């Protein structure tokens, strides 16, 4: 069952472009949060900036 909590701020993940909502654990640094999950954050570090911007690093 999905709980929708109205009034929570949302952002879009810079990697997968999915929307995600505010979490209590992000309370202190919500402005700095860019990724929806640890998986997206890890993928961004692994792929590097060149792939995220559409350039082929090979």
C-alpha positions as CSV (number, residue, x, y, z in Angstrom):
1,X,0.0,0.0,0.0
2,X,1.4,3.3,-1.0
3,X,1.0,6.2,1.4
4,X,0.8,9.6,-0.1
5,X,1.7,12.4,2.3
6,X,0.4,15.7,0.9
7,X,2.5,18.8,1.5
8,X,6.0,17.2,1.4
9,X,8.4,18.8,-0.9
10,X,9.5,16.8,-4.0
11,X,12.5,16.8,-6.3
12,X,13.5,14.9,-9.5
13,X,16.5,12.6,-9.4
14,X,19.3,14.0,-11.6
15,X,20.2,10.5,-12.8
16,X,17.0,8.5,-13.3
17,X,14.6,11.6,-13.6
18,X,12.1,10.0,-11.2
19,X,10.3,12.2,-8.6
20,X,11.1,11.6,-5.0
21,X,9.7,13.1,-1.8
22,X,11.4,14.6,1.3
23,X,12.5,12.2,4.0
24,X,13.2,12.9,7.6
25,X,16.8,11.7,7.3
26,X,17.4,14.4,4.6
27,X,16.0,17.2,6.9
28,X,19.3,18.9,7.5
29,X,20.6,18.9,4.0
30,X,17.5,18.7,1.7
31,X,18.9,21.5,-0.5
32,X,22.0,19.3,-1.3
33,X,20.1,16.1,-2.1
34,X,20.3,15.3,-5.8
35,X,19.6,11.5,-6.0
36,X,16.6,9.5,-5.1
37,X,18.5,6.5,-3.8
38,X,21.9,5.1,-2.9
39,X,21.8,3.1,-6.1
40,X,21.5,6.3,-8.2
41,X,24.2,8.0,-6.2
42,X,26.6,5.1,-6.7
43,X,25.8,5.0,-10.4
44,X,26.6,8.6,-10.8
45,X,30.0,8.2,-9.1
46,X,30.8,5.1,-11.2
47,X,29.8,6.7,-14.6
48,X,31.5,10.0,-14.1
49,X,30.4,13.4,-15.4
50,X,31.2,12.7,-19.1
51,X,28.5,10.0,-19.4
52,X,25.9,11.9,-17.5
53,X,26.2,14.8,-20.0
54,X,26.0,12.5,-23.0
55,X,29.6,12.3,-23.9
56,X,31.3,8.9,-24.6
57,X,34.3,8.5,-22.4
58,X,36.0,5.9,-24.5
